[in-house]
Amino acid sequence: MADRSPLIAVIDSGICNLRSVTKALEAVGGTVRVITRPEQAEGAEGLVLPGVGALRDCVASLRASGIDGAVRSWIAADKPFLGVCLGMQALFEHSEEGNVAGLGLFPGRVVRFVRPPEFKIPHMGWNTVRFTQPRSPLAAGLANDGESFYFVHSFHCVPSDASLVLAECDYGGQFTAAIARGRVFATQFHPEKSQSKGLRIYKNFVEVAAGRLA
């Protein structure tokens, strides 16, 4: 059991940094399968939705391929899921970016940053987070406050349900940096760009998928 490498399906929506995400997952013990169709997720123990760029394109790609249905079923079954950046924003009901409807898996919206002029948008670079669910398996081995991760985004998620919030970040005001419910997780920051702490996030997810961390 300790040496088992769980199969992680990584969704290729056509607008994600697949190579860096897959390499990070492999580096921490996952076996990766890149998927473009819903049936390719069969047999996987974890599902990852990364994304960069425009949310409209990400959601349109998921719907065109039918993977949106697979994501819905996966999350409804509380199977290990990790959304990254756009992969987190896509889970909510609506985004101000292009006035687009998301997958609606969680109540809430995605809004543009409104900050004083000294805070440049997009929010880009390293910033510290505070875990509000410190016992979450995704935060295992990480400090409750002060860990640094890498962000690149102009929009942020506003969950309607505060209990979804896994981590917060301050950039001219607090915003949601990660969410969690059961074995479903998503981060606004990019773990694959966040060096050792980001690899720890991926390692924890792989451990959840393998059934070694709960």
HUSULSUL-V351329 format. One line per field, one symbol per residue. ss: DSSP state (@ for helix, = for strand, . for the rest). phi: phi as a letter, one per 20 degrees, with the letter a starting at -180 (. if undefined). burial: + if it has 9 or more other ideal C-beta (glycine too) atoms within 8 Angstrom, else -. Layout:
BEGIN
ss: ???
phi: ???
burial: ???
END
This chain:
BEGIN
ss: ......=====......@@@@@@@@@@...=====..@@@@....====.....@@@@@@@@@@@.@@@@@@@@@@....====.@@@@..====....==....=======..........=========.....@@@.....=========.=====..@@@======...========..====..=@@@.@@@@@@@@@@@@@@@@....
phi: .fefdfededfeenccegfffffffffdoeddcecccfffefnfdbccdeacoefgffffffffenfgffffffffelegccdclffefffefbcffmldeefmfcfqcdcfgccggfefdffcpebeccfecfefffegmdffbofdcddbadccecffdffffebccdbmqfbfeacbbmddcbcffdgfddlffffffffffffffenebb
burial: -----++++++++-++++-+++++++-+++-++++--+-++--+++++++++--+++++-++--++++-+++-++---+++++++++++++++++++--+-++-++-++++-+-+---+---+---+++++-+--+++++-+----+++++++-+++++----++++++++---++++++--++++++++++++--++++++++++++++----
END
